[in-house]
């Protein structure tokens, strides 16, 4: 087994959530995240990679909203500001 794995995290309106599942391949993680982002009350999903047992190796891979992969750089504010 390769030591790089891919985790999927889902965000809902009332819960920031946690890692839901870990996959051995990026393709499996991306497909699950794309599909999961279509579920009721799921705002977005994200895929991150990391090496098992290696601190500091986590990297953002992709994120999805309503089944669509979102660009890595975006102009929306991450947090509300007044």
C-alpha positions in Angstrom: 0.0 0.0 0.0 1.3 3.5 -0.9 1.6 5.7 2.1 -0.2 8.7 0.4 -3.9 8.7 1.0 -6.8 11.0 0.2 -9.4 12.1 2.7 -12.9 13.6 2.0 -14.5 16.2 4.2 -18.1 17.5 3.9 -19.4 20.8 5.2 -23.0 21.3 6.2 -24.8 24.5 7.3 -24.9 23.5 11.0 -21.7 21.4 11.1 -18.2 21.9 9.9 -17.8 18.2 9.9 -14.7 16.0 9.9 -13.0 13.6 7.6 -15.7 11.2 6.4 -13.7 8.6 4.6 -10.1 7.9 3.4 -9.3 6.5 0.0 -6.1 4.9 -1.5 -6.4 6.7 -4.8 -7.1 10.3 -5.8 -9.7 9.3 -8.4 -11.8 7.4 -5.8 -11.7 10.4 -3.4 -12.6 12.9 -6.1 -15.6 10.9 -7.3 -16.9 10.4 -3.8 -16.5 14.1 -3.0 -18.2 15.1 -6.3 -21.1 12.8 -5.6 -21.3 13.7 -1.9 -21.4 17.4 -2.7 -24.8 16.8 -4.4 -26.4 15.4 -1.2 -29.1 17.3 0.6 -27.7 19.9 3.1 -24.1 19.4 2.0 -22.6 22.8 1.1 -19.3 21.6 -0.2 -16.8 18.8 0.0 -13.0 18.8 -0.1 -10.3 16.3 -0.9 -6.9 16.5 0.8 -3.9 14.2 0.5 -1.4 13.3 3.1 1.3 10.8 3.8 0.5 8.4 6.6 2.6 9.0 9.7 4.3 12.1 8.2 3.4 15.4 9.8 3.2 18.5 7.5 2.4 16.6 4.4 -1.3 17.4 4.0 -2.2 19.2 0.8 -5.4 20.5 -0.7 -6.3 18.5 -3.8 -9.8 19.7 -4.8 -13.2 21.0 -3.6 -16.7 20.6 -4.9 -20.0 22.5 -4.7 -23.2 21.0 -6.2 -21.2 18.4 -8.1 -18.8 20.9 -9.7 -15.1 21.1 -9.0 -14.3 24.7 -7.9 -11.2 26.6 -8.9 -8.3 26.5 -6.5 -8.1 30.3 -6.4 -11.3 32.2 -6.0 -12.5 35.7 -5.2 -15.2 34.9 -2.6 -14.5 35.9 1.0 -13.9 32.9 3.2 -15.5 34.5 6.2 -18.3 37.1 6.5 -17.0 40.6 7.1 -19.1 43.6 8.2 
